[in-house]
């Protein structure tokens, strides 16, 4: 389903070790992906006009926006 918690845990790790650019890029890509309406099932059912994708599809969309 939604990979956000794992992804943001990784962001926290990068932030902890001082790699602040990495979480900033990931957070920006996440925001763009959601703003574009490309989300997993749990978000799609709460957003009008969203495109529901599987976890792998969300990851692909996020990577395209990095």
Secondary structure, 3 states (H helix, E strand, C coil): CCCHHHHHHHHHHHHHCCCHHHHHHHHHHHHHHHHCCEECHHHHCCCCCCEECCHHHHHHHHHHCC
